Amino acid sequence: MNPSTWRNRLGSVARRLLPLCCGVFSLQGAQAAWSLKPPPLSTQWTSQVSPSNALPEYPRPQMVRADWLNLNGEWQFGNASAGQTPPFGQNLAESVLVPFPIESGLSGIKRHQDRMWYRRTFTVPAAWNGRRVQLNFGAVDWEATVYVNGQRAGVHQGGFDGFSFDITGLLNGGTNELIVGVYDPTDAGTQPVGKQTNNPQGIEYTGASGIWQTVWLEPTAAARVTRLDMTPDVAGSALRLTVRGTGLSGQTVEAVAFDGTTQVGSATGSVDGEIRIPVPNPKLWSPESPFLYDLRVSLKSGATTVDQVTSYFGMRSVGLKLVGGVLRPVLNGQFVFQMGTLDQGYWPDGIYTAPTDAALKFDIQKHKDLGYNLIRKHIKVEPQRWFYWADKLGILVWQDMPCMDSGKSPTTAAKAQFELEMREMVDEHRSSPSVIVWVVQNEGWGQYDQARLADLVKGWDSSRLVDNMSGVNCCGAVDGGNGDLVDWHVYVGPGSPPPSSKRAAVVGEFGGLGLKVAGHLWNPNGGFFSYEEVPDSATLTSRYVGLIKSIQPLMNRPGLSAAVYTEITDVEGEINGVLTYDRAIVKVDANAVRTAHLNLLAASRQLNSQGLLPVGQHRSLQVMVPGYTDRYLRHFESLGSTEVVTRTSSGTAKQDATFKIVAGLADAACYSFESRNFPGSYLRHFNSRIRRDARDGSAVFDQDATFCARAALDGSPAVSLESKNKPGHYLRHRSSEVWVDAFSDTAGFRQDAAWGIAPPWWQSNANVPQGSFQSLQVTTPGYTNRYLRHIDNVANTEVVDAGSNATLKQDATFKLVPGLAESSCYSFESRNYPGQYLRHFNSRIRKDASDGSTVFQQDATFCAQPGLSGTGVSFESFNFPGRYLRHATSQVWIASGIGTTWDSPTSFNEDASWNVAPAWAP
């Protein structure tokens, strides 16, 4: 049967079995019937939920069987205690609606308890006689012990993954009793919990205990398929398929791929062995065109089909690539900015469980409607149908691993459980084309072994990107230093970490603009949280659009590639949502927000047409040989060499290792490298050795100094540089010297001739004298008699002239010293308060004594850039790229020109440009 027909049958199968679920299997003698316990806030779907239609859809779209029986609906429910004998043959006092967690109003319980019993009866359809019966759970939080007819079927620990038990040997041929004992201490335990807490407040929310995803039965053969691992190979025009199974002996696998009703490829193989299914001229999956192929997998014994499942897959590639000299994530080989939201996956009526499948789809569709192309699923793992809708509708997904309690240091046992559940998450969702990033840890919550865990996940799934820590700059997080992304959190932001030759730069959280909407609040009496509250929708829209517009310059420099806004909906006391918690109100002007997103994405696509290297920008060339990546190309006494350069290296070494990339002197389609500290001098080869020489105007020099960028010879996301006038010869280091050598087809040569395009070691692109006293003069027309000064520890601008008093002149004089956090930038030491520096605090510039902390040093460091107005110098915040020292109505801030009042775009470029003038008090 064609897979499209199988899909169509699912709905009819569900409808055919639904009366059995709710009739024959009704509760017998329960003490109290289920009734909704009204939640603090309802959704449009709350009233649609009842025992007869509790999530009736087939729950596992990527491994579908035709016969199944849904066990969702009304179950008996009772309190439990540790060590208690299961209540076999006993009616329980309450009724619960499965699969809604007991804390939810939809469950009918609406309270938390650590231990609980679930009970119901069922009858196996007679048509299943002779087959094995599997009892499947989508997810139970956290430990589930399952009994059938008084015998234990099995135990499972893990709140976010599915599990199954073969219960054939426990069935009695008539009415069967099913009991599930659950233990869930929520954040009182040590297991992964995500945002759940027993004391909801702020950014932590109500727990979700017990059965919270679909429970169902299905008949199978003894030999059966248990999982499909699918990895698209776009370059090879094939799907890599590994079929996992159990009870197997001598069976073979037959896999057939379909485009609608048309067969596109087939292959045979063995269980647990990789099978390559041809997919000629593949239609590529993307958010703009989320095309899905159908798949039929048959387990055969000779000519007999033993087991058969249907599935789907998407053909797409994910990786890192140099785009305009910046390492960026690419989908199908092309960069497009990833603009998304933080999605907590919470519901006011169902807590962890969406009230209906339509509700589950709604959130993803709303992202699409608003012009987002990304969802960061935040420290929660959704049911498989959520991933189906993400695949079907077309949205990129960063999937977080749910964290352990942020306030505890994990024990050895807790670490083992965390890694077990993380492996289950990866295995369960590794075949979903929408998932492109695994996020291992968040903001240091329960952190340990950061680098090892990132490598572990990359080893499990090398086809996706790995984020070792989202928010490495936040909350005591420790960056593992590896993975594919370097990820900052900046509130309100945005901001950007510098990308490197190995990691793309992303901001995993920013925003948090809050707006309360009366009548749509979880707790209308208070307890609200946001990072910046605004008074109305118009202000929210204007502020939000301003934030999105400010992303584009960060995308260009330092090279931001993705941004995640906090958040898509309000959640309990959080009011940061683009939508209210009940999904009833879109708080922003949807058209304005969509337009802002689409403009950003369109601008990002234009970067794909640029060359490999960023003309006009400064960069450093990093050695890519493993074990030597701390070395960079530098000129020393005019000769090119490689040398270790670190943050503590001398200013001379940093300047020697920084080059301005310009259009090739002999061919504008190629590149030349101009010395940062010797303008007019270029890297060139002479007798094959690389050296720095002043341009002499000859054609020979221009050709010697021109190199053409090629894909890295070692296959890495770096670049190789071929000599313009010596084709087949590449810039290559050997024994710390740099030469132009003829290509040699060895692994060593390929690595030696690959160069990472790294951020410049000398981060100031404008020259300002260090070590001297200077004054900063306003350049805004009509105000050039004003200078930056400190008064009462805050920075202002004030008129200063020859007749000003000595205190004012001293307050307006600063010693420009090497930046406290980065010596290639600057710090401003007070003339009359030595040891005190200008720094930003809550965006305001003030003068404070250094406390020696990293935060202070970063806040007090500014990198000199060419004046934004075309004159003077602009001073960019070291730890908030894209924000500049700016005066507004005599006050001085770090600003980006995207907001109102002091951050207004009006005259921003002029206000953020300064003349470095002679000191008023030398």
Summary of the structure (lengths in Angstrom):
residues: 922
radius of gyration: 31.1
end to end distance: 88.0
largest distance: 103.6
contacts: 3293
relative contact order: 0.07
helix: 17%
strand: 37%
